[in-house]
């Protein structure tokens, strides 16, 4: 995702990856604690969101191949 935003420049993609990942985890953790009262490991939720995002990108890429 960060590479889509900043392009192939490695000097810019590393800081973009770090800030994007930290923001994503902070956002997911905040939403999870506000919505659900039970404690669920953040890895489970990020894995579910990651799978959905991966499937979306895979489907979008497949439609561009045809």
PyMOL Python script that loads the backbone (N, CA, C, O; Angstrom):
from pymol import cmd

cmd.read_pdbstr("""\
ATOM      1  N   UNK A   1       0.833  -1.191   0.000  1.00  0.00           N
ATOM      2  CA  UNK A   1       0.000   0.000   0.000  1.00  0.00           C
ATOM      3  C   UNK A   1       0.876   1.253   0.000  1.00  0.00           C
ATOM      4  O   UNK A   1       0.604   2.210  -0.725  1.00  0.00           O
ATOM      5  N   UNK A   2       1.913   1.238   0.807  1.00  0.00           N
ATOM      6  CA  UNK A   2       2.778   2.414   0.850  1.00  0.00           C
ATOM      7  C   UNK A   2       3.499   2.600  -0.478  1.00  0.00           C
ATOM      8  O   UNK A   2       3.729   3.730  -0.909  1.00  0.00           O
ATOM      9  N   UNK A   3       3.854   1.501  -1.124  1.00  0.00           N
ATOM     10  CA  UNK A   3       4.520   1.602  -2.421  1.00  0.00           C
ATOM     11  C   UNK A   3       3.566   2.179  -3.469  1.00  0.00           C
ATOM     12  O   UNK A   3       3.997   2.878  -4.386  1.00  0.00           O
ATOM     13  N   UNK A   4       2.281   1.890  -3.333  1.00  0.00           N
ATOM     14  CA  UNK A   4       1.294   2.480  -4.246  1.00  0.00           C
ATOM     15  C   UNK A   4       1.205   3.985  -4.030  1.00  0.00           C
ATOM     16  O   UNK A   4       0.942   4.738  -4.967  1.00  0.00           O
ATOM     17  N   UNK A   5       1.422   4.417  -2.799  1.00  0.00           N
ATOM     18  CA  UNK A   5       1.294   5.839  -2.474  1.00  0.00           C
ATOM     19  C   UNK A   5       2.545   6.625  -2.874  1.00  0.00           C
ATOM     20  O   UNK A   5       2.441   7.671  -3.515  1.00  0.00           O
ATOM     21  N   UNK A   6       3.740   6.119  -2.494  1.00  0.00           N
ATOM     22  CA  UNK A   6       4.964   6.903  -2.712  1.00  0.00           C
ATOM     23  C   UNK A   6       5.777   6.468  -3.916  1.00  0.00           C
ATOM     24  O   UNK A   6       6.668   7.200  -4.347  1.00  0.00           O
ATOM     25  N   UNK A   7       5.496   5.299  -4.470  1.00  0.00           N
ATOM     26  CA  UNK A   7       6.236   4.841  -5.636  1.00  0.00           C
ATOM     27  C   UNK A   7       7.405   3.945  -5.258  1.00  0.00           C
ATOM     28  O   UNK A   7       7.508   3.510  -4.111  1.00  0.00           O
ATOM     29  N   UNK A   8       8.291   3.664  -6.216  1.00  0.00           N
ATOM     30  CA  UNK A   8       9.358   2.693  -5.990  1.00  0.00           C
ATOM     31  C   UNK A   8      10.589   3.220  -5.259  1.00  0.00           C
ATOM     32  O   UNK A   8      11.534   2.461  -5.047  1.00  0.00           O
ATOM     33  N   UNK A   9      10.610   4.467  -4.874  1.00  0.00           N
ATOM     34  CA  UNK A   9      11.763   5.050  -4.194  1.00  0.00           C
ATOM     35  C   UNK A   9      11.895   4.456  -2.791  1.00  0.00           C
ATOM     36  O   UNK A   9      11.019   4.651  -1.949  1.00  0.00           O
ATOM     37  N   UNK A  10      12.988   3.730  -2.539  1.00  0.00           N
ATOM     38  CA  UNK A  10      13.177   3.066  -1.245  1.00  0.00           C
ATOM     39  C   UNK A  10      13.412   4.050  -0.104  1.00  0.00           C
ATOM     40  O   UNK A  10      13.067   3.765   1.042  1.00  0.00           O
ATOM     41  N   UNK A  11      13.987   5.185  -0.406  1.00  0.00           N
ATOM     42  CA  UNK A  11      14.210   6.184   0.649  1.00  0.00           C
ATOM     43  C   UNK A  11      12.897   6.743   1.177  1.00  0.00           C
ATOM     44  O   UNK A  11      12.825   7.180   2.326  1.00  0.00           O
ATOM     45  N   UNK A  12      11.872   6.732   0.357  1.00  0.00           N
ATOM     46  CA  UNK A  12      10.562   7.220   0.788  1.00  0.00           C
ATOM     47  C   UNK A  12       9.637   6.092   1.225  1.00  0.00           C
ATOM     48  O   UNK A  12       8.749   6.307   2.050  1.00  0.00           O
ATOM     49  N   UNK A  13       9.835   4.883   0.678  1.00  0.00           N
ATOM     50  CA  UNK A  13       8.895   3.800   0.989  1.00  0.00           C
ATOM     51  C   UNK A  13       9.091   3.246   2.398  1.00  0.00           C
ATOM     52  O   UNK A  13       8.119   2.824   3.024  1.00  0.00           O
ATOM     53  N   UNK A  14      10.308   3.237   2.909  1.00  0.00           N
ATOM     54  CA  UNK A  14      10.536   2.726   4.263  1.00  0.00           C
ATOM     55  C   UNK A  14       9.849   3.584   5.325  1.00  0.00           C
ATOM     56  O   UNK A  14       9.128   3.037   6.159  1.00  0.00           O
ATOM     57  N   UNK A  15      10.043   4.903   5.332  1.00  0.00           N
ATOM     58  CA  UNK A  15       9.301   5.714   6.308  1.00  0.00           C
ATOM     59  C   UNK A  15       7.792   5.661   6.092  1.00  0.00           C
ATOM     60  O   UNK A  15       7.025   5.698   7.053  1.00  0.00           O
ATOM     61  N   UNK A  16       7.368   5.575   4.841  1.00  0.00           N
ATOM     62  CA  UNK A  16       5.929   5.479   4.567  1.00  0.00           C
ATOM     63  C   UNK A  16       5.372   4.168   5.104  1.00  0.00           C
ATOM     64  O   UNK A  16       4.280   4.149   5.672  1.00  0.00           O
ATOM     65  N   UNK A  17       6.110   3.069   4.930  1.00  0.00           N
ATOM     66  CA  UNK A  17       5.678   1.782   5.475  1.00  0.00           C
ATOM     67  C   UNK A  17       5.587   1.817   6.991  1.00  0.00           C
ATOM     68  O   UNK A  17       4.613   1.335   7.569  1.00  0.00           O
ATOM     69  N   UNK A  18       6.583   2.378   7.626  1.00  0.00           N
ATOM     70  CA  UNK A  18       6.591   2.434   9.088  1.00  0.00           C
ATOM     71  C   UNK A  18       5.419   3.252   9.619  1.00  0.00           C
ATOM     72  O   UNK A  18       4.732   2.827  10.548  1.00  0.00           O
ATOM     73  N   UNK A  19       5.193   4.415   9.037  1.00  0.00           N
ATOM     74  CA  UNK A  19       4.104   5.258   9.537  1.00  0.00           C
ATOM     75  C   UNK A  19       2.733   4.686   9.173  1.00  0.00           C
ATOM     76  O   UNK A  19       1.794   4.788   9.963  1.00  0.00           O
ATOM     77  N   UNK A  20       2.610   4.092   7.998  1.00  0.00           N
ATOM     78  CA  UNK A  20       1.333   3.504   7.599  1.00  0.00           C
ATOM     79  C   UNK A  20       0.993   2.291   8.462  1.00  0.00           C
ATOM     80  O   UNK A  20      -0.153   2.130   8.881  1.00  0.00           O
ATOM     81  N   UNK A  21       1.975   1.444   8.726  1.00  0.00           N
ATOM     82  CA  UNK A  21       1.738   0.268   9.563  1.00  0.00           C
ATOM     83  C   UNK A  21       1.410   0.646  11.003  1.00  0.00           C
ATOM     84  O   UNK A  21       0.503   0.075  11.608  1.00  0.00           O
ATOM     85  N   UNK A  22       2.143   1.601  11.547  1.00  0.00           N
ATOM     86  CA  UNK A  22       1.872   2.030  12.920  1.00  0.00           C
ATOM     87  C   UNK A  22       0.493   2.666  13.032  1.00  0.00           C
ATOM     88  O   UNK A  22      -0.231   2.424  13.998  1.00  0.00           O
ATOM     89  N   UNK A  23       0.132   3.478  12.044  1.00  0.00           N
ATOM     90  CA  UNK A  23      -1.196   4.100  12.054  1.00  0.00           C
ATOM     91  C   UNK A  23      -2.299   3.059  11.930  1.00  0.00           C
ATOM     92  O   UNK A  23      -3.332   3.162  12.592  1.00  0.00           O
ATOM     93  N   UNK A  24      -2.085   2.062  11.087  1.00  0.00           N
ATOM     94  CA  UNK A  24      -3.071   0.997  10.903  1.00  0.00           C
ATOM     95  C   UNK A  24      -3.283   0.218  12.198  1.00  0.00           C
ATOM     96  O   UNK A  24      -4.425  -0.018  12.593  1.00  0.00           O
ATOM     97  N   UNK A  25      -2.206  -0.182  12.860  1.00  0.00           N
ATOM     98  CA  UNK A  25      -2.333  -0.932  14.113  1.00  0.00           C
ATOM     99  C   UNK A  25      -2.984  -0.091  15.207  1.00  0.00           C
ATOM    100  O   UNK A  25      -3.809  -0.597  15.968  1.00  0.00           O
ATOM    101  N   UNK A  26      -2.625   1.165  15.291  1.00  0.00           N
ATOM    102  CA  UNK A  26      -3.219   2.048  16.289  1.00  0.00           C
ATOM    103  C   UNK A  26      -4.710   2.245  16.033  1.00  0.00           C
ATOM    104  O   UNK A  26      -5.508   2.230  16.970  1.00  0.00           O
ATOM    105  N   UNK A  27      -5.085   2.429  14.782  1.00  0.00           N
ATOM    106  CA  UNK A  27      -6.491   2.605  14.424  1.00  0.00           C
ATOM    107  C   UNK A  27      -7.297   1.340  14.722  1.00  0.00           C
ATOM    108  O   UNK A  27      -8.377   1.419  15.308  1.00  0.00           O
ATOM    109  N   UNK A  28      -6.785   0.182  14.327  1.00  0.00           N
ATOM    110  CA  UNK A  28      -7.489  -1.078  14.555  1.00  0.00           C
ATOM    111  C   UNK A  28      -7.622  -1.351  16.050  1.00  0.00           C
ATOM    112  O   UNK A  28      -8.677  -1.795  16.503  1.00  0.00           O
ATOM    113  N   UNK A  29      -6.573  -1.095  16.816  1.00  0.00           N
ATOM    114  CA  UNK A  29      -6.616  -1.341  18.252  1.00  0.00           C
ATOM    115  C   UNK A  29      -7.620  -0.416  18.934  1.00  0.00           C
ATOM    116  O   UNK A  29      -8.349  -0.846  19.828  1.00  0.00           O
ATOM    117  N   UNK A  30      -7.664   0.835  18.524  1.00  0.00           N
ATOM    118  CA  UNK A  30      -8.614   1.783  19.103  1.00  0.00           C
ATOM    119  C   UNK A  30     -10.055   1.396  18.782  1.00  0.00           C
ATOM    120  O   UNK A  30     -10.921   1.419  19.657  1.00  0.00           O
ATOM    121  N   UNK A  31     -10.305   1.042  17.533  1.00  0.00           N
ATOM    122  CA  UNK A  31     -11.655   0.623  17.141  1.00  0.00           C
ATOM    123  C   UNK A  31     -12.052  -0.642  17.873  1.00  0.00           C
ATOM    124  O   UNK A  31     -13.182  -0.756  18.345  1.00  0.00           O
ATOM    125  N   UNK A  32     -11.137  -1.593  17.974  1.00  0.00           N
ATOM    126  CA  UNK A  32     -11.427  -2.861  18.634  1.00  0.00           C
ATOM    127  C   UNK A  32     -11.764  -2.662  20.106  1.00  0.00           C
ATOM    128  O   UNK A  32     -12.698  -3.281  20.617  1.00  0.00           O
ATOM    129  N   UNK A  33     -11.020  -1.812  20.784  1.00  0.00           N
ATOM    130  CA  UNK A  33     -11.292  -1.573  22.204  1.00  0.00           C
ATOM    131  C   UNK A  33     -12.578  -0.792  22.427  1.00  0.00           C
ATOM    132  O   UNK A  33     -13.233  -0.964  23.454  1.00  0.00           O
ATOM    133  N   UNK A  34     -12.948   0.064  21.479  1.00  0.00           N
ATOM    134  CA  UNK A  34     -14.167   0.852  21.630  1.00  0.00           C
ATOM    135  C   UNK A  34     -15.425   0.053  21.310  1.00  0.00           C
ATOM    136  O   UNK A  34     -16.466   0.276  21.927  1.00  0.00           O
ATOM    137  N   UNK A  35     -15.348  -0.865  20.368  1.00  0.00           N
ATOM    138  CA  UNK A  35     -16.532  -1.586  19.908  1.00  0.00           C
ATOM    139  C   UNK A  35     -16.775  -2.856  20.716  1.00  0.00           C
ATOM    140  O   UNK A  35     -17.911  -3.141  21.098  1.00  0.00           O
ATOM    141  N   UNK A  36     -15.721  -3.615  20.978  1.00  0.00           N
ATOM    142  CA  UNK A  36     -15.869  -4.914  21.631  1.00  0.00           C
ATOM    143  C   UNK A  36     -15.302  -4.837  23.044  1.00  0.00           C
ATOM    144  O   UNK A  36     -14.201  -4.328  23.251  1.00  0.00           O
ATOM    145  N   UNK A  37     -16.056  -5.343  24.006  1.00  0.00           N
ATOM    146  CA  UNK A  37     -15.610  -5.267  25.394  1.00  0.00           C
ATOM    147  C   UNK A  37     -14.664  -6.410  25.770  1.00  0.00           C
ATOM    148  O   UNK A  37     -13.944  -6.305  26.763  1.00  0.00           O
ATOM    149  N   UNK A  38     -14.651  -7.500  24.995  1.00  0.00           N
ATOM    150  CA  UNK A  38     -13.735  -8.599  25.311  1.00  0.00           C
ATOM    151  C   UNK A  38     -12.389  -8.353  24.642  1.00  0.00           C
ATOM    152  O   UNK A  38     -12.297  -7.647  23.638  1.00  0.00           O
ATOM    153  N   UNK A  39     -11.367  -8.937  25.208  1.00  0.00           N
ATOM    154  CA  UNK A  39     -10.013  -8.735  24.709  1.00  0.00           C
ATOM    155  C   UNK A  39      -9.706  -9.758  23.612  1.00  0.00           C
ATOM    156  O   UNK A  39      -9.619 -10.955  23.882  1.00  0.00           O
ATOM    157  N   UNK A  40      -9.546  -9.286  22.390  1.00  0.00           N
ATOM    158  CA  UNK A  40      -9.173 -10.131  21.256  1.00  0.00           C
ATOM    159  C   UNK A  40      -7.771  -9.696  20.818  1.00  0.00           C
ATOM    160  O   UNK A  40      -7.509  -8.500  20.686  1.00  0.00           O
ATOM    161  N   UNK A  41      -6.875 -10.652  20.595  1.00  0.00           N
ATOM    162  CA  UNK A  41      -5.540 -10.261  20.124  1.00  0.00           C
ATOM    163  C   UNK A  41      -5.615  -9.494  18.802  1.00  0.00           C
ATOM    164  O   UNK A  41      -6.382  -9.848  17.906  1.00  0.00           O
ATOM    165  N   UNK A  42      -4.819  -8.459  18.700  1.00  0.00           N
ATOM    166  CA  UNK A  42      -4.860  -7.601  17.519  1.00  0.00           C
ATOM    167  C   UNK A  42      -4.392  -8.354  16.283  1.00  0.00           C
ATOM    168  O   UNK A  42      -4.771  -7.998  15.168  1.00  0.00           O
ATOM    169  N   UNK A  43      -3.578  -9.384  16.457  1.00  0.00           N
ATOM    170  CA  UNK A  43      -3.105 -10.170  15.323  1.00  0.00           C
ATOM    171  C   UNK A  43      -4.228 -10.875  14.592  1.00  0.00           C
ATOM    172  O   UNK A  43      -4.165 -11.041  13.374  1.00  0.00           O
ATOM    173  N   UNK A  44      -5.254 -11.294  15.316  1.00  0.00           N
ATOM    174  CA  UNK A  44      -6.386 -11.971  14.685  1.00  0.00           C
ATOM    175  C   UNK A  44      -7.138 -10.994  13.788  1.00  0.00           C
ATOM    176  O   UNK A  44      -7.454 -11.317  12.643  1.00  0.00           O
ATOM    177  N   UNK A  45      -7.421  -9.812  14.298  1.00  0.00           N
ATOM    178  CA  UNK A  45      -8.163  -8.826  13.511  1.00  0.00           C
ATOM    179  C   UNK A  45      -7.346  -8.332  12.318  1.00  0.00           C
ATOM    180  O   UNK A  45      -7.893  -8.173  11.227  1.00  0.00           O
ATOM    181  N   UNK A  46      -6.064  -8.088  12.502  1.00  0.00           N
ATOM    182  CA  UNK A  46      -5.248  -7.628  11.379  1.00  0.00           C
ATOM    183  C   UNK A  46      -5.107  -8.724  10.328  1.00  0.00           C
ATOM    184  O   UNK A  46      -5.016  -8.424   9.138  1.00  0.00           O
ATOM    185  N   UNK A  47      -5.088  -9.994  10.747  1.00  0.00           N
ATOM    186  CA  UNK A  47      -5.036 -11.083   9.773  1.00  0.00           C
ATOM    187  C   UNK A  47      -6.311 -11.145   8.954  1.00  0.00           C
ATOM    188  O   UNK A  47      -6.258 -11.358   7.742  1.00  0.00           O
ATOM    189  N   UNK A  48      -7.454 -10.961   9.595  1.00  0.00           N
ATOM    190  CA  UNK A  48      -8.729 -10.982   8.869  1.00  0.00           C
ATOM    191  C   UNK A  48      -8.787  -9.819   7.875  1.00  0.00           C
ATOM    192  O   UNK A  48      -9.169 -10.007   6.720  1.00  0.00           O
ATOM    193  N   UNK A  49      -8.413  -8.634   8.319  1.00  0.00           N
ATOM    194  CA  UNK A  49      -8.427  -7.467   7.433  1.00  0.00           C
ATOM    195  C   UNK A  49      -7.400  -7.638   6.318  1.00  0.00           C
ATOM    196  O   UNK A  49      -7.652  -7.252   5.176  1.00  0.00           O
ATOM    197  N   UNK A  50      -6.250  -8.210   6.641  1.00  0.00           N
ATOM    198  CA  UNK A  50      -5.221  -8.448   5.625  1.00  0.00           C
ATOM    199  C   UNK A  50      -5.674  -9.415   4.557  1.00  0.00           C
ATOM    200  O   UNK A  50      -5.388  -9.210   3.378  1.00  0.00           O
ATOM    201  N   UNK A  51      -6.381 -10.476   4.950  1.00  0.00           N
ATOM    202  CA  UNK A  51      -6.894 -11.432   3.972  1.00  0.00           C
ATOM    203  C   UNK A  51      -7.917 -10.766   3.065  1.00  0.00           C
ATOM    204  O   UNK A  51      -7.883 -10.951   1.849  1.00  0.00           O
ATOM    205  N   UNK A  52      -8.823  -9.997   3.646  1.00  0.00           N
ATOM    206  CA  UNK A  52      -9.824  -9.312   2.834  1.00  0.00           C
ATOM    207  C   UNK A  52      -9.185  -8.322   1.863  1.00  0.00           C
ATOM    208  O   UNK A  52      -9.592  -8.233   0.705  1.00  0.00           O
ATOM    209  N   UNK A  53      -8.195  -7.587   2.331  1.00  0.00           N
ATOM    210  CA  UNK A  53      -7.500  -6.640   1.471  1.00  0.00           C
ATOM    211  C   UNK A  53      -6.723  -7.358   0.372  1.00  0.00           C
ATOM    212  O   UNK A  53      -6.710  -6.910  -0.774  1.00  0.00           O
ATOM    213  N   UNK A  54      -6.076  -8.471   0.717  1.00  0.00           N
ATOM    214  CA  UNK A  54      -5.335  -9.244  -0.268  1.00  0.00           C
ATOM    215  C   UNK A  54      -6.270  -9.791  -1.344  1.00  0.00           C
ATOM    216  O   UNK A  54      -5.945  -9.743  -2.530  1.00  0.00           O
ATOM    217  N   UNK A  55      -7.420 -10.306  -0.940  1.00  0.00           N
ATOM    218  CA  UNK A  55      -8.383 -10.822  -1.911  1.00  0.00           C
ATOM    219  C   UNK A  55      -8.906  -9.708  -2.824  1.00  0.00           C
ATOM    220  O   UNK A  55      -9.101  -9.918  -4.022  1.00  0.00           O
ATOM    221  N   UNK A  56      -9.132  -8.525  -2.248  1.00  0.00           N
ATOM    222  CA  UNK A  56      -9.566  -7.388  -3.057  1.00  0.00           C
ATOM    223  C   UNK A  56      -8.494  -7.022  -4.086  1.00  0.00           C
ATOM    224  O   UNK A  56      -8.807  -6.834  -5.261  1.00  0.00           O
ATOM    225  N   UNK A  57      -7.235  -6.919  -3.656  1.00  0.00           N
ATOM    226  CA  UNK A  57      -6.165  -6.563  -4.584  1.00  0.00           C
ATOM    227  C   UNK A  57      -5.954  -7.652  -5.630  1.00  0.00           C
ATOM    228  O   UNK A  57      -5.670  -7.355  -6.790  1.00  0.00           O
ATOM    229  N   UNK A  58      -6.091  -8.911  -5.221  1.00  0.00           N
ATOM    230  CA  UNK A  58      -5.955 -10.019  -6.162  1.00  0.00           C
ATOM    231  C   UNK A  58      -7.061  -9.977  -7.204  1.00  0.00           C
ATOM    232  O   UNK A  58      -6.802 -10.183  -8.390  1.00  0.00           O
ATOM    233  N   UNK A  59      -8.272  -9.718  -6.783  1.00  0.00           N
ATOM    234  CA  UNK A  59      -9.406  -9.638  -7.709  1.00  0.00           C
ATOM    235  C   UNK A  59      -9.263  -8.446  -8.643  1.00  0.00           C
ATOM    236  O   UNK A  59      -9.553  -8.550  -9.835  1.00  0.00           O
ATOM    237  N   UNK A  60      -8.817  -7.313  -8.109  1.00  0.00           N
ATOM    238  CA  UNK A  60      -8.623  -6.131  -8.930  1.00  0.00           C
ATOM    239  C   UNK A  60      -7.523  -6.348  -9.966  1.00  0.00           C
ATOM    240  O   UNK A  60      -7.648  -5.920 -11.114  1.00  0.00           O
ATOM    241  N   UNK A  61      -6.449  -7.014  -9.555  1.00  0.00           N
ATOM    242  CA  UNK A  61      -5.362  -7.319 -10.478  1.00  0.00           C
ATOM    243  C   UNK A  61      -5.769  -8.325 -11.529  1.00  0.00           C
ATOM    244  O   UNK A  61      -5.328  -8.241 -12.675  1.00  0.00           O
ATOM    245  N   UNK A  62      -6.613  -9.284 -11.150  1.00  0.00           N
ATOM    246  CA  UNK A  62      -7.075 -10.293 -12.101  1.00  0.00           C
ATOM    247  C   UNK A  62      -7.960  -9.676 -13.166  1.00  0.00           C
ATOM    248  O   UNK A  62      -7.893 -10.078 -14.327  1.00  0.00           O
ATOM    249  N   UNK A  63      -8.790  -8.705 -12.796  1.00  0.00           N
ATOM    250  CA  UNK A  63      -9.650  -8.071 -13.794  1.00  0.00           C
ATOM    251  C   UNK A  63      -8.820  -7.230 -14.767  1.00  0.00           C
ATOM    252  O   UNK A  63      -9.230  -7.042 -15.912  1.00  0.00           O
ATOM    253  N   UNK A  64      -7.669  -6.724 -14.338  1.00  0.00           N
ATOM    254  CA  UNK A  64      -6.806  -5.961 -15.231  1.00  0.00           C
ATOM    255  C   UNK A  64      -6.050  -6.870 -16.190  1.00  0.00           C
ATOM    256  O   UNK A  64      -5.635  -6.424 -17.260  1.00  0.00           O
ATOM    257  N   UNK A  65      -5.859  -8.161 -15.819  1.00  0.00           N
ATOM    258  CA  UNK A  65      -5.164  -9.097 -16.691  1.00  0.00           C
ATOM    259  C   UNK A  65      -6.011  -9.468 -17.887  1.00  0.00           C
ATOM    260  O   UNK A  65      -5.476  -9.735 -18.964  1.00  0.00           O
ATOM    261  N   UNK A  66      -7.332  -9.490 -17.720  1.00  0.00           N
ATOM    262  CA  UNK A  66      -8.233  -9.944 -18.803  1.00  0.00           C
ATOM    263  C   UNK A  66      -8.436  -8.885 -19.839  1.00  0.00           C
ATOM    264  O   UNK A  66      -9.160  -9.103 -20.810  1.00  0.00           O
TER     265      UNK A  66
END
""", "prot")
cmd.dss("prot")
cmd.show_as("cartoon", "prot")
cmd.util.cbc("prot")
cmd.orient("prot")
